[in-house]
Amino acid sequence: MSVLIDSPVWPGPRGWSFAHLASDSSFDELHAFARELGVPEHAFERDHYDVPEHLHARALDLGAEHVSGRELVRRLRASGLRRPKHPRPAPPAIREAPPVRVAEAPPGPPV
């Protein structure tokens, strides 16, 4: 398990580009790493930190694993730590059809 970082390609304030920093093992590991890196708490968003480009090399020096954005999301999902912005709606519940009542034929003359 490790701390992951993608490339700083996401545009942000001040004309900076930002990378995503995440952990595929725990949020505790992620928060501890971000503190050591010097990323402020307000940079945390649901399941990752937005890291400005000027801290990217330092994150790698501290041991973050460089991965693609797709790999980062794949590993977050696999670990169960992914918290999407817009959760997928649950599929509609499948209900059992009510039992069909078969009307009894009225008594008639014997055949």
N, C-alpha and C positions, 0 to 999 in steps of 0.2 A: 504494500500500500504506500501511497506517496502523495506529495503535493504536486499539482500539475499546473502548468502555465502555457497558454497559447501565445501566438504572435501578437504584438501590439498593432492591430490594424483597425480597431474600432475608434471612430472619431469622437472626441470629447471636448470639454471646455478648454479654453486657452490655446486652441489649435493643436493640442496634444493628441496622440493616439494612445489607446488603452488596450491592455491584455486582460484576460480573465485568469484569476488564480483560484484553484479549487483543490479539494482533497477527495480522494476516493476511499478514505477510511473513516474520517470523523470531522465534525465541525470543530471540535476542540483542537485537533491538529492544525486545521486551517487557521483558526483564530490566533493560535500561538505563533505560527509561521508569519502571519500578516503583521503581528506586533513586532516580531524580530526584524522584519523587513522595513518597518516604519510606515505601514499603510494605515491610515486612520479608520476607526470603526465605521464611520459613516460611508465608507467605500464598499461595505458589505451589502450585497443585494441578493436575498433569498438563499442562494447556494454557492455564491462566489464573491470574490473581491474584484473590483475594477482597479487595475494597477497601471499607473502612467508609464509611458515608454521609458522614462529615465530610470525607473527602478527594475526594469526587465532583466538586465544583465546581473544585477545584484541578487535577484530572486534565483537565477540559475546558479550563481556562486554559493548561495546558501543551501542548494540542493534540490530546488524545484526541477521537475522533469518537463522538458519542453515537448509539447504534443500539439497536434493540429486542433482546431476548434471542434471538429467532428469527434475526434478521439476523446477530447475532454468531456463532451456531452455523453458519449457512449459509456465512458467509465463512470461518470456520475450516475447515469441511469442504472448501470449494472450494480453499483454499490448501494442503490436505494436512497441516495442523498440528493437526487435531482428534485428541485422545487420549481417547476415551470411557472412562468408569469401567468399564463392562462391555462389552468388545468383542463385536461380533456374531460368533457362531460361523460358521466357514467352511461353505459348503454342502457336502454330502457329495460325495465324489469320484464322478464318473461313470466306471464301468468298462466296458470293451468286453466284450460277451458272448463267452464262449469259442466258438471255431468249432464248428459242429454237424457231427458226423461222420455221414455217411450210410453205413449198412451196405450192403455189396455183397450182392446176392442170390446165394444159392448157385447154382452152375451147375446147370442143369436141362436137361430135354430141349428141343431146339430147337423153336421154335414155328413 
